[in-house]
Structures are given as structure tokens and as C-alpha cells.
Amino acid sequence: MNQKNYFKKIILLGLILISVSSVSQTTYFPPTTGTVWDTISPSRLNWCPQRIDSLYSFLQKTNTKGFIVLKDGKIVLEKYFGTFTADSFYYWASAGKSLTATLTGIAQEKGLLKLSDTVSNIIGNGWTSAPIAKERLITVRNLVTMTSGLDDSPPTPCTNEDTTTGCLLYLKDAGTRWAYHTGAYRLTEKVIATAAGSNYTAFTKSVLGNKIGMGGLWINSVYYSKTRDAARFGLLTLNHEIWGTDTILRDTAYYRSMTSTSQSYNLSYGYLWWLNGKSSLMLPGIPVAINTSLAANAPSDMFCALGKNDQKIYVIPSTRMVVVRLGEAAGATQQAISAYDNDLWAQIKLLPCANGISESAIQKTTVYPNPFTKNIKIHNALVGSLYYLTNSNGTLIYEGTEIEKGNFSALPSGIYFLKICSNKEVKMIKLVKQ
């Protein structure tokens, strides 16, 4: 190596170290005990109050129970709906797979297992109905990359989540196909617990939970916790498995592999983490890749822990954000991925107030006809404006961004008020319905 190249590498290394140091200094980590958690005002991120209200309305309408947004570790938004509170426990469903991915890396770092180990070497032969020679092809890596080769659609009465021998059926050799097989994945828990000689919940607490203040427990291979516990796990992963001054997982190569494409079949899948921004995607139960990314409205570098009925932990390195959503299904029941990923991020994208709008711009917005009979038209409408139509008693009739598409012919005659919100300005217009 010549002297010039040597100094280039030294300078590059210095810049990387400075960058890492800068991140560690600006990231906040809440105490591991108690309920204290620093917050940051949404206004510091230029998020409009009206748009936050609109997001909360969307979350409520889509059966959300708990919702948190972190920025640099601090809470920007935190909202609970109905009888659900910050102290309520809820299941992660398959979002817990991503927690298992981290635990697998920790177990490997501790020398308890290797990704290259065959599953049979750890838990013994006969854990599938596959021929022994085929069963012994399946490694720990195959379990965490969903490439076991086992049939993900066995006949009734088996389900994709069964771990009984008769339901883990051979289809193709390990490593030759990708399929979202929860039953095969769940053997990872047995592998780790057997290798560690420990109960899985106890192992989770000792190597991770207690160190970052994350409560919770595994019940029938499903993780349950409070919403803030899920946010803690997201923050840990955002910060490359470092919590304050404590490095939970030192194997940076494992971390990179975990959060990167892990095989050639489904580019949007790492080690039990879903990846956004890839050129193609395979969905659970569908054996072909489609040319789309996970969520077009979300940042392309986002990676996600996703569970049935829309349990979501989103990690976004470029914006230093973590977003958690727990609740009932927003729409039709789906395994892991759903259209809700894109729909929710469409709402989050609207949070920043519009830039470059003059203080008097909203005053140029007018409404016609007035009086109106059926439709309301907006003249000089500002992009991204929110509209709230109420009657004279303050009852909300319409809320949204597309009021011109509304048909208000059924409204009784009388006085109404239209509130227009754009950037940090609000304009109220009195309307008459004929």
C-alpha cells in the first residue's frame, strides 16, 4: 500500500468514527427503570397540530390501540385509544420474529450456536416429516431467512404455525426457495433455548430485556409487552444494538446481514426483518416475487418488524426514527405485510407543515358558492390544506383534504363553518347552506 492510499484510509476511518460518535452523543436512551422518557415537541420537527390530529383520527378509525413515534430516542408522539393505556400488554404476533433475529445473533456471539449449525445437531433428529437426509440440510440460517424448504401450505388440519412433526413437510431442499413459514421459524426458539439451556423468556430478559428496560414475555412463541417496550426494542435496533454505553450485540457483520437482503429469492427480507426500498417483494403464501417495494410512501431505508393484524415496529435510519403501532387489524386479516403499511405512511408523510408559504397566502383562499346547495369549491387552495366543516353547534361534519369531492346536499339548511388549516395558519369561513 502506498503512502497516499494509507493516509486516505486513515482519514476515512477518522470520519467514520466521528460520525458514529456524533450519533451516540445525540441519541437519547430512557432509563431502564421507571416511566421517565424524554420528549421532543412536534413543533421542533415542523409538524402541524392539525395534521397530528388527522393522523390520530386515522389511527382510531383503523383499530389502533397504542402508537409511538421516536426521534433520536425521544418521544414525539404517543397515543392510546379506548381502554388501552401505556400499561396495557399486547401481542407482537410475527413482529416478535425480529426480536428472535437479535437473540439469534446474541446466542451466536456467546458461542451457543452458529448460523451454519444444522437444526438437528442442536435439537436432535425427527423434528420434521422430511427424510432424515433432507432434514439435516436445514440450518439455523435457513430458519431465520425463511429458506427451510419446508412446505408453507400443508393440508388441513395443519396450519402454517404448527410445529408438529406431521405438519413440517418436505417440499424442496433447504436454501432453494423462500417461503414465509411461521411453523418452521418457531423452531428457532427451541434451538436457542436448547443451546442456552434456558427458558426462552428468561434468556430474552437476561441478554436483552433487563439491559434496555424492555419488559415482556413469550407465550406460545408469541411475545407480549407494553407499547413502550416495543419502542425500546426499535430504538436498540436503530442504534445498531447499542444501548447507551452498553453494546448488546457486538457482531456488526451479523447486524448488517440481519438488516440486509439475506437470500436471492425475496430481496425484501433479511434475518426475520422486512426491508423497504427493494426492487421486488415476496408476500406470505405467494411463491413468486412481484416488482414492488414494501411501502412506497415510507423511506426507502426503512426496515420493519411486522406481525399479523398490523402489529408494526418501523426503524428508519435516515431520519433516526422509530414508529410503533399495536392494535387490531386495520382491514382484512393479513400475515405480517398489509396495505396498511403504505396507508399509515401516507398519513405520516403529511405531518410536516408545508414550506415556502407566505404568511398571507391562506388569506387568498376563498370558498364558493356561498350560499351553497351541494358542493363546496375552493379558490386559491393551498396544497396539503386540511378542511374541517362544522355546523353552528360545533358538530364535525367533514374532516380531510378533499372537501371539493364531498356531496353536502343532504345537510339541512342553516349556518356552517369551514376551518382551513395550512402550515401554521388557520382561516375560518362562515357558510350558508340553502
HURAMO-V776613 format. One record per pair of residues at least 6 apart in sequence whose C-alpha atoms are under 8 Angstrom apart, sorted by the first residue. I is the first residue (numbers start at 0). GAP is how many residues later the second one is. D is the distance in whole Angstrom. If there is no record, write none. Layout:
# HURAMO-V776613
i->I gap->GAP d->D
i->I gap->GAP d->D
This chain:
# HURAMO-V776613
i->23 gap->220 d->7
i->25 gap->46 d->7
i->26 gap->45 d->5
i->26 gap->46 d->6
i->27 gap->10 d->8
i->27 gap->44 d->6
i->27 gap->45 d->5
i->27 gap->46 d->6
i->27 gap->216 d->8
i->28 gap->44 d->6
i->28 gap->45 d->8
i->28 gap->214 d->7
i->28 gap->215 d->6
i->29 gap->6 d->7
i->29 gap->7 d->5
i->29 gap->8 d->7
i->29 gap->43 d->8
i->30 gap->6 d->7
i->30 gap->182 d->7
i->31 gap->178 d->7
i->31 gap->179 d->7
i->31 gap->180 d->6
i->31 gap->181 d->4
i->31 gap->182 d->8
i->32 gap->180 d->6
i->36 gap->37 d->7
i->36 gap->38 d->7
i->37 gap->36 d->5
i->37 gap->37 d->6
i->38 gap->35 d->5
i->38 gap->36 d->4
i->38 gap->37 d->6
i->39 gap->31 d->8
i->39 gap->34 d->6
i->39 gap->35 d->6
i->39 gap->36 d->5
i->40 gap->35 d->6
i->41 gap->6 d->8
i->41 gap->7 d->8
i->41 gap->34 d->6
i->41 gap->35 d->7
i->44 gap->307 d->7
i->45 gap->306 d->5
i->45 gap->307 d->6
i->46 gap->304 d->5
i->46 gap->305 d->4
i->46 gap->306 d->6
i->47 gap->303 d->6
i->47 gap->304 d->6
i->47 gap->305 d->5
i->47 gap->375 d->7
i->47 gap->376 d->7
i->49 gap->336 d->7
i->49 gap->371 d->7
i->50 gap->299 d->7
i->50 gap->300 d->5
i->50 gap->335 d->8
i->51 gap->299 d->6
i->53 gap->345 d->8
i->53 gap->346 d->8
i->54 gap->292 d->6
i->54 gap->293 d->7
i->55 gap->23 d->8
i->57 gap->289 d->8
i->59 gap->21 d->7
i->61 gap->267 d->7
i->61 gap->268 d->4
i->61 gap->269 d->7
i->62 gap->264 d->6
i->62 gap->265 d->5
i->62 gap->266 d->7
i->62 gap->267 d->6
i->63 gap->16 d->8
i->63 gap->17 d->7
i->63 gap->261 d->7
i->63 gap->262 d->6
i->63 gap->263 d->4
i->63 gap->264 d->6
i->63 gap->266 d->7
i->64 gap->15 d->6
i->64 gap->16 d->5
i->64 gap->17 d->7
i->64 gap->19 d->6
i->64 gap->260 d->8
i->64 gap->261 d->6
i->64 gap->262 d->5
i->64 gap->263 d->7
i->65 gap->12 d->8
i->65 gap->13 d->6
i->65 gap->14 d->5
i->65 gap->15 d->7
i->65 gap->18 d->7
i->65 gap->19 d->7
i->65 gap->20 d->8
i->65 gap->161 d->6
i->65 gap->258 d->8
i->65 gap->259 d->6
i->65 gap->260 d->5
i->65 gap->261 d->7
i->66 gap->10 d->8
i->66 gap->11 d->6
i->66 gap->12 d->5
i->66 gap->13 d->6
i->66 gap->160 d->7
i->66 gap->256 d->8
i->66 gap->257 d->6
i->66 gap->258 d->5
i->66 gap->259 d->7
i->67 gap->7 d->7
i->67 gap->8 d->8
i->67 gap->9 d->5
i->67 gap->10 d->4
i->67 gap->11 d->7
i->67 gap->159 d->8
i->67 gap->160 d->8
i->67 gap->163 d->7
i->67 gap->254 d->8
i->67 gap->255 d->6
i->67 gap->256 d->5
i->67 gap->257 d->7
i->68 gap->6 d->6
i->68 gap->7 d->6
i->68 gap->8 d->5
i->68 gap->9 d->7
i->68 gap->252 d->7
i->68 gap->253 d->6
i->68 gap->254 d->5
i->68 gap->255 d->7
i->69 gap->6 d->6
i->69 gap->7 d->7
i->69 gap->161 d->8
i->69 gap->165 d->8
i->69 gap->251 d->5
i->69 gap->252 d->5
i->69 gap->253 d->6
i->70 gap->248 d->8
i->70 gap->249 d->6
i->70 gap->250 d->5
i->70 gap->251 d->7
i->71 gap->248 d->5
i->71 gap->249 d->6
i->72 gap->162 d->6
i->72 gap->247 d->8
i->72 gap->248 d->8
i->72 gap->249 d->8
i->79 gap->6 d->7
i->85 gap->140 d->7
i->85 gap->141 d->7
i->85 gap->142 d->7
i->86 gap->139 d->6
i->87 gap->137 d->8
i->87 gap->138 d->6
i->87 gap->139 d->8
i->88 gap->135 d->6
i->88 gap->136 d->5
i->88 gap->137 d->5
i->88 gap->138 d->7
i->89 gap->134 d->5
i->89 gap->135 d->6
i->89 gap->136 d->6
i->89 gap->137 d->8
i->89 gap->236 d->7
i->89 gap->237 d->8
i->90 gap->131 d->7
i->90 gap->132 d->6
i->90 gap->133 d->4
i->90 gap->134 d->7
i->91 gap->130 d->7
i->91 gap->131 d->6
i->91 gap->132 d->6
i->91 gap->133 d->8
i->91 gap->215 d->6
i->91 gap->219 d->6
i->91 gap->220 d->8
i->91 gap->234 d->8
i->92 gap->129 d->6
i->92 gap->130 d->7
i->92 gap->213 d->8
i->92 gap->214 d->5
i->92 gap->215 d->6
i->92 gap->218 d->7
i->93 gap->128 d->7
i->93 gap->211 d->8
i->93 gap->212 d->6
i->93 gap->213 d->4
i->93 gap->214 d->6
i->93 gap->217 d->8
i->93 gap->241 d->8
i->93 gap->242 d->6
i->94 gap->210 d->4
i->94 gap->211 d->4
i->94 gap->212 d->4
i->94 gap->213 d->8
i->94 gap->216 d->7
i->94 gap->217 d->7
i->94 gap->218 d->7
i->94 gap->241 d->8
i->95 gap->126 d->7
i->95 gap->127 d->6
i->95 gap->209 d->7
i->95 gap->211 d->8
i->96 gap->88 d->8
i->96 gap->175 d->6
i->96 gap->176 d->8
i->96 gap->208 d->7
i->97 gap->173 d->8
i->97 gap->174 d->5
i->97 gap->175 d->5
i->97 gap->207 d->6
i->98 gap->134 d->8
i->99 gap->88 d->8
i->99 gap->89 d->7
i->99 gap->172 d->8
i->100 gap->43 d->7
i->100 gap->157 d->7
i->100 gap->170 d->6
i->100 gap->171 d->6
i->100 gap->172 d->8
i->101 gap->147 d->8
i->102 gap->101 d->7
i->102 gap->104 d->8
i->102 gap->105 d->8
i->103 gap->88 d->7
i->104 gap->144 d->7
i->104 gap->146 d->8
i->104 gap->149 d->7
i->104 gap->150 d->8
i->105 gap->101 d->8
i->105 gap->142 d->8
i->105 gap->143 d->6
i->106 gap->6 d->6
i->106 gap->85 d->7
i->106 gap->89 d->8
i->107 gap->6 d->5
i->107 gap->7 d->7
i->108 gap->140 d->8
i->108 gap->141 d->8
i->108 gap->142 d->7
i->111 gap->80 d->8
i->111 gap->83 d->5
i->111 gap->84 d->6
i->112 gap->79 d->8
i->112 gap->82 d->7
i->113 gap->26 d->7
i->114 gap->24 d->7
i->114 gap->25 d->5
i->114 gap->26 d->5
i->115 gap->23 d->6
i->115 gap->24 d->6
i->115 gap->25 d->6
i->116 gap->22 d->5
i->116 gap->23 d->6
i->117 gap->18 d->6
i->117 gap->19 d->7
i->117 gap->20 d->6
i->117 gap->21 d->4
i->117 gap->22 d->6
i->118 gap->17 d->7
i->118 gap->19 d->6
i->118 gap->20 d->5
i->118 gap->21 d->6
i->118 gap->72 d->7
i->119 gap->6 d->8
i->119 gap->7 d->8
i->119 gap->15 d->7
i->119 gap->16 d->6
i->119 gap->18 d->8
i->121 gap->69 d->6
i->121 gap->72 d->7
i->121 gap->73 d->7
i->122 gap->67 d->7
i->122 gap->68 d->6
i->122 gap->71 d->7
i->124 gap->7 d->7
i->124 gap->10 d->8
i->124 gap->11 d->8
i->125 gap->6 d->7
i->125 gap->9 d->8
i->125 gap->39 d->7
i->126 gap->37 d->8
i->126 gap->38 d->6
i->126 gap->41 d->8
i->127 gap->7 d->7
i->127 gap->36 d->8
i->127 gap->37 d->5
i->127 gap->38 d->7
i->127 gap->39 d->8
i->127 gap->40 d->5
i->127 gap->41 d->6
i->127 gap->42 d->8
i->128 gap->36 d->5
i->128 gap->37 d->6
i->128 gap->38 d->7
i->128 gap->39 d->6
i->128 gap->40 d->5
i->128 gap->41 d->7
i->129 gap->38 d->8
i->129 gap->39 d->6
i->129 gap->40 d->5
i->130 gap->39 d->8
i->133 gap->36 d->8
i->133 gap->39 d->6
i->133 gap->40 d->8
i->136 gap->36 d->7
i->136 gap->37 d->6
i->137 gap->10 d->6
i->137 gap->36 d->5
i->137 gap->37 d->8
i->138 gap->9 d->8
i->139 gap->48 d->7
i->141 gap->6 d->5
i->141 gap->32 d->7
i->141 gap->33 d->7
i->142 gap->41 d->6
i->142 gap->42 d->5
i->142 gap->44 d->8
i->142 gap->45 d->7
i->143 gap->41 d->7
i->143 gap->44 d->8
i->143 gap->127 d->5
i->143 gap->128 d->6
i->144 gap->33 d->8
i->144 gap->117 d->6
i->144 gap->118 d->7
i->144 gap->124 d->7
i->144 gap->125 d->6
i->144 gap->126 d->5
i->144 gap->127 d->6
i->145 gap->32 d->6
i->145 gap->33 d->6
i->145 gap->34 d->6
i->145 gap->35 d->7
i->145 gap->38 d->8
i->145 gap->39 d->7
i->145 gap->126 d->8
i->146 gap->27 d->6
i->146 gap->28 d->5
i->146 gap->29 d->7
i->146 gap->30 d->6
i->146 gap->31 d->5
i->146 gap->32 d->6
i->147 gap->25 d->7
i->147 gap->26 d->5
i->147 gap->27 d->6
i->147 gap->29 d->8
i->147 gap->30 d->8
i->147 gap->36 d->7
i->148 gap->21 d->7
i->148 gap->22 d->6
i->148 gap->23 d->5
i->148 gap->24 d->5
i->148 gap->25 d->4
i->148 gap->26 d->7
i->148 gap->27 d->7
i->148 gap->28 d->6
i->148 gap->29 d->7
i->148 gap->30 d->8
i->149 gap->18 d->6
i->149 gap->19 d->5
i->149 gap->20 d->5
i->149 gap->21 d->5
i->149 gap->22 d->7
i->149 gap->24 d->8
i->149 gap->31 d->8
i->149 gap->34 d->7
i->150 gap->17 d->7
i->150 gap->18 d->5
i->150 gap->19 d->6
i->150 gap->20 d->5
i->150 gap->21 d->8
i->150 gap->30 d->8
i->151 gap->8 d->6
i->151 gap->27 d->6
i->151 gap->28 d->7
i->151 gap->29 d->5
i->151 gap->133 d->7
i->152 gap->6 d->7
i->152 gap->7 d->6
i->152 gap->132 d->7
i->153 gap->6 d->7
i->153 gap->13 d->6
i->153 gap->14 d->8
i->153 gap->15 d->7
i->157 gap->9 d->6
i->158 gap->8 d->7
i->159 gap->21 d->6
i->159 gap->22 d->6
i->159 gap->23 d->6
i->160 gap->20 d->7
i->160 gap->21 d->5
i->160 gap->22 d->4
i->160 gap->23 d->8
i->160 gap->25 d->8
i->161 gap->6 d->8
i->161 gap->20 d->8
i->161 gap->21 d->5
i->162 gap->20 d->5
i->162 gap->21 d->7
i->162 gap->23 d->7
i->162 gap->24 d->7
i->167 gap->15 d->7
i->167 gap->16 d->7
i->176 gap->88 d->7
i->177 gap->87 d->6
i->177 gap->88 d->7
i->177 gap->109 d->8
i->178 gap->105 d->7
i->178 gap->106 d->7
i->178 gap->108 d->7
i->179 gap->103 d->8
i->179 gap->104 d->5
i->179 gap->105 d->7
i->185 gap->35 d->7
i->188 gap->11 d->7
i->188 gap->32 d->7
i->189 gap->10 d->8
i->191 gap->8 d->8
i->192 gap->6 d->6
i->192 gap->7 d->5
i->192 gap->10 d->7
i->195 gap->7 d->8
i->199 gap->18 d->7
i->200 gap->16 d->5
i->200 gap->17 d->6
i->204 gap->6 d->8
i->204 gap->9 d->8
i->204 gap->10 d->8
i->206 gap->41 d->7
i->207 gap->6 d->8
i->207 gap->40 d->7
i->208 gap->6 d->6
i->208 gap->7 d->8
i->210 gap->32 d->8
i->210 gap->35 d->8
i->210 gap->37 d->8
i->211 gap->20 d->7
i->211 gap->21 d->8
i->211 gap->24 d->8
i->211 gap->31 d->7
i->212 gap->16 d->8
i->212 gap->19 d->8
i->213 gap->15 d->5
i->213 gap->16 d->8
i->213 gap->18 d->6
i->213 gap->19 d->7
i->214 gap->10 d->6
i->214 gap->11 d->7
i->214 gap->14 d->6
i->215 gap->7 d->7
i->215 gap->8 d->5
i->215 gap->9 d->4
i->215 gap->10 d->7
i->215 gap->13 d->7
i->216 gap->6 d->6
i->216 gap->7 d->6
i->216 gap->8 d->7
i->217 gap->6 d->6
i->226 gap->97 d->7
i->226 gap->98 d->8
i->226 gap->99 d->7
i->229 gap->83 d->7
i->229 gap->94 d->7
i->230 gap->82 d->7
i->230 gap->91 d->7
i->230 gap->92 d->7
i->230 gap->93 d->6
i->233 gap->79 d->6
i->233 gap->80 d->7
i->233 gap->81 d->6
i->233 gap->88 d->6
i->233 gap->89 d->8
i->234 gap->80 d->8
i->234 gap->87 d->6
i->235 gap->6 d->6
i->235 gap->7 d->6
i->236 gap->78 d->8
i->237 gap->77 d->6
i->237 gap->78 d->7
i->237 gap->79 d->6
i->237 gap->82 d->7
i->237 gap->83 d->8
i->237 gap->84 d->7
i->239 gap->12 d->8
i->239 gap->15 d->7
i->240 gap->6 d->6
i->240 gap->7 d->5
i->240 gap->8 d->5
i->240 gap->9 d->8
i->240 gap->14 d->8
i->241 gap->6 d->6
i->241 gap->7 d->7
i->256 gap->13 d->7
i->256 gap->14 d->7
i->257 gap->12 d->5
i->257 gap->13 d->4
i->257 gap->14 d->7
i->257 gap->15 d->7
i->258 gap->11 d->5
i->258 gap->12 d->7
i->258 gap->14 d->6
i->258 gap->16 d->7
i->258 gap->44 d->7
i->259 gap->9 d->7
i->259 gap->10 d->5
i->259 gap->11 d->8
i->259 gap->15 d->7
i->260 gap->6 d->5
i->260 gap->7 d->6
i->260 gap->8 d->5
i->260 gap->9 d->5
i->260 gap->14 d->8
i->261 gap->7 d->6
i->261 gap->8 d->5
i->261 gap->9 d->6
i->262 gap->6 d->8
i->262 gap->7 d->8
i->264 gap->17 d->8
i->264 gap->24 d->7
i->265 gap->14 d->7
i->265 gap->15 d->6
i->265 gap->16 d->5
i->265 gap->23 d->7
i->266 gap->8 d->8
i->266 gap->11 d->6
i->266 gap->12 d->7
i->266 gap->13 d->6
i->266 gap->14 d->6
i->266 gap->15 d->8
i->267 gap->6 d->6
i->267 gap->7 d->5
i->267 gap->8 d->6
i->267 gap->9 d->8
i->267 gap->10 d->6
i->267 gap->12 d->7
i->267 gap->13 d->5
i->267 gap->14 d->7
i->267 gap->25 d->8
i->267 gap->26 d->7
i->268 gap->6 d->6
i->271 gap->33 d->8
i->272 gap->30 d->7
i->272 gap->31 d->6
i->272 gap->32 d->6
i->272 gap->33 d->8
i->273 gap->29 d->6
i->273 gap->30 d->5
i->273 gap->31 d->6
i->273 gap->32 d->7
i->274 gap->19 d->7
i->274 gap->26 d->8
i->274 gap->27 d->6
i->274 gap->28 d->4
i->274 gap->29 d->6
i->275 gap->17 d->6
i->275 gap->18 d->5
i->275 gap->19 d->6
i->275 gap->22 d->8
i->275 gap->23 d->8
i->275 gap->24 d->5
i->275 gap->25 d->6
i->275 gap->26 d->5
i->275 gap->27 d->6
i->275 gap->28 d->8
i->276 gap->16 d->5
i->276 gap->17 d->7
i->276 gap->18 d->8
i->276 gap->19 d->8
i->276 gap->22 d->7
i->276 gap->23 d->4
i->276 gap->24 d->6
i->276 gap->25 d->7
i->277 gap->14 d->7
i->277 gap->15 d->5
i->277 gap->16 d->8
i->277 gap->22 d->8
i->278 gap->12 d->6
i->278 gap->13 d->6
i->278 gap->14 d->6
i->279 gap->9 d->6
i->279 gap->10 d->5
i->279 gap->11 d->4
i->279 gap->12 d->5
i->279 gap->13 d->6
i->280 gap->8 d->5
i->280 gap->9 d->5
i->280 gap->10 d->7
i->280 gap->11 d->6
i->280 gap->12 d->6
i->280 gap->13 d->7
i->281 gap->6 d->6
i->281 gap->7 d->5
i->281 gap->8 d->6
i->282 gap->6 d->8
i->282 gap->54 d->7
i->283 gap->51 d->7
i->283 gap->52 d->8
i->283 gap->53 d->8
i->293 gap->43 d->8
i->293 gap->47 d->8
i->293 gap->48 d->8
i->294 gap->46 d->6
i->294 gap->47 d->5
i->294 gap->50 d->8
i->295 gap->46 d->6
i->296 gap->45 d->6
i->296 gap->46 d->8
i->296 gap->48 d->5
i->296 gap->49 d->6
i->296 gap->52 d->7
i->297 gap->44 d->7
i->297 gap->47 d->6
i->297 gap->48 d->8
i->297 gap->51 d->8
i->298 gap->17 d->7
i->298 gap->19 d->8
i->300 gap->15 d->6
i->300 gap->16 d->7
i->300 gap->17 d->7
i->301 gap->12 d->7
i->301 gap->13 d->6
i->301 gap->14 d->4
i->301 gap->15 d->7
i->302 gap->11 d->6
i->302 gap->12 d->5
i->302 gap->13 d->7
i->303 gap->8 d->7
i->303 gap->9 d->6
i->303 gap->10 d->5
i->303 gap->11 d->6
i->304 gap->7 d->6
i->304 gap->8 d->5
i->304 gap->9 d->7
i->305 gap->6 d->5
i->305 gap->7 d->7
i->305 gap->30 d->5
i->305 gap->31 d->6
i->306 gap->28 d->6
i->306 gap->29 d->4
i->306 gap->30 d->7
i->307 gap->21 d->8
i->307 gap->25 d->7
i->307 gap->26 d->6
i->307 gap->27 d->5
i->307 gap->28 d->5
i->307 gap->29 d->8
i->308 gap->18 d->7
i->308 gap->19 d->6
i->308 gap->20 d->4
i->308 gap->21 d->7
i->308 gap->24 d->6
i->308 gap->25 d->6
i->308 gap->26 d->7
i->308 gap->27 d->7
i->309 gap->15 d->8
i->309 gap->16 d->7
i->309 gap->17 d->7
i->309 gap->18 d->7
i->309 gap->19 d->5
i->309 gap->20 d->7
i->309 gap->24 d->8
i->309 gap->26 d->7
i->309 gap->27 d->8
i->309 gap->28 d->7
i->309 gap->30 d->7
i->310 gap->13 d->8
i->310 gap->14 d->6
i->310 gap->15 d->5
i->310 gap->16 d->6
i->310 gap->25 d->8
i->311 gap->11 d->8
i->311 gap->12 d->6
i->311 gap->13 d->5
i->311 gap->14 d->6
i->312 gap->9 d->7
i->312 gap->10 d->6
i->312 gap->11 d->5
i->312 gap->12 d->7
i->313 gap->8 d->6
i->313 gap->9 d->5
i->313 gap->10 d->6
i->314 gap->6 d->6
i->314 gap->7 d->5
i->314 gap->8 d->7
i->315 gap->6 d->6
i->329 gap->10 d->7
i->330 gap->9 d->8
i->349 gap->34 d->8
i->352 gap->69 d->7
i->352 gap->70 d->5
i->352 gap->71 d->7
i->353 gap->29 d->8
i->353 gap->30 d->7
i->353 gap->68 d->7
i->353 gap->69 d->5
i->354 gap->68 d->7
i->356 gap->66 d->8
i->358 gap->66 d->8
i->360 gap->21 d->8
i->361 gap->19 d->8
i->361 gap->20 d->7
i->361 gap->60 d->7
i->361 gap->63 d->7
i->361 gap->64 d->8
i->361 gap->65 d->7
i->362 gap->64 d->7
i->363 gap->16 d->6
i->364 gap->13 d->7
i->364 gap->14 d->6
i->364 gap->15 d->5
i->364 gap->16 d->6
i->364 gap->17 d->8
i->365 gap->12 d->6
i->365 gap->13 d->5
i->365 gap->14 d->7
i->365 gap->15 d->8
i->366 gap->9 d->7
i->366 gap->10 d->6
i->366 gap->11 d->5
i->366 gap->12 d->6
i->366 gap->62 d->8
i->367 gap->8 d->6
i->367 gap->9 d->5
i->367 gap->10 d->7
i->367 gap->11 d->7
i->368 gap->7 d->7
i->368 gap->8 d->7
i->369 gap->61 d->6
i->369 gap->62 d->6
i->369 gap->63 d->8
i->370 gap->60 d->6
i->370 gap->61 d->5
i->370 gap->62 d->6
i->370 gap->63 d->6
i->371 gap->59 d->8
i->371 gap->60 d->6
i->371 gap->61 d->5
i->371 gap->62 d->6
i->372 gap->35 d->7
i->372 gap->36 d->6
i->372 gap->60 d->6
i->372 gap->61 d->5
i->373 gap->33 d->6
i->373 gap->34 d->5
i->373 gap->35 d->4
i->373 gap->36 d->8
i->374 gap->29 d->7
i->374 gap->30 d->8
i->374 gap->31 d->6
i->374 gap->32 d->6
i->374 gap->33 d->6
i->374 gap->34 d->7
i->375 gap->27 d->7
i->375 gap->28 d->5
i->375 gap->30 d->7
i->376 gap->26 d->8
i->376 gap->27 d->5
i->377 gap->26 d->7
i->381 gap->40 d->7
i->383 gap->17 d->7
i->383 gap->38 d->7
i->384 gap->16 d->6
i->384 gap->35 d->7
i->384 gap->36 d->6
i->384 gap->37 d->5
i->384 gap->38 d->8
i->385 gap->13 d->7
i->385 gap->14 d->6
i->385 gap->15 d->5
i->385 gap->34 d->6
i->385 gap->35 d->5
i->385 gap->36 d->7
i->386 gap->11 d->7
i->386 gap->12 d->6
i->386 gap->13 d->5
i->386 gap->14 d->6
i->386 gap->15 d->8
i->386 gap->16 d->7
i->386 gap->31 d->7
i->386 gap->32 d->6
i->386 gap->33 d->5
i->386 gap->34 d->6
i->387 gap->8 d->7
i->387 gap->9 d->8
i->387 gap->10 d->6
i->387 gap->11 d->5
i->387 gap->12 d->7
i->387 gap->30 d->6
i->387 gap->31 d->5
i->387 gap->32 d->7
i->388 gap->7 d->6
i->388 gap->8 d->5
i->388 gap->9 d->5
i->388 gap->10 d->7
i->388 gap->27 d->7
i->388 gap->28 d->6
i->388 gap->29 d->5
i->388 gap->30 d->6
i->389 gap->6 d->4
i->389 gap->7 d->5
i->389 gap->8 d->7
i->389 gap->26 d->6
i->389 gap->27 d->5
i->389 gap->28 d->7
i->390 gap->6 d->7
i->390 gap->24 d->6
i->390 gap->25 d->4
i->390 gap->26 d->6
i->391 gap->23 d->6
i->391 gap->24 d->6
i->391 gap->25 d->7
i->410 gap->22 d->8
i->411 gap->21 d->7
i->411 gap->22 d->8
i->412 gap->19 d->7
i->412 gap->20 d->5
i->412 gap->21 d->5
i->413 gap->18 d->6
i->413 gap->19 d->5
i->413 gap->20 d->7
i->414 gap->15 d->7
i->414 gap->16 d->6
i->414 gap->17 d->5
i->414 gap->18 d->6
i->415 gap->14 d->6
i->415 gap->15 d->5
i->415 gap->16 d->6
i->415 gap->17 d->7
i->416 gap->11 d->7
i->416 gap->12 d->6
i->416 gap->13 d->5
i->416 gap->14 d->6
i->417 gap->10 d->6
i->417 gap->11 d->5
i->417 gap->12 d->6
i->417 gap->13 d->7
i->418 gap->7 d->7
i->418 gap->8 d->6
i->418 gap->9 d->5
i->418 gap->10 d->6
i->419 gap->6 d->6
i->419 gap->7 d->5
i->419 gap->8 d->6
i->420 gap->6 d->7
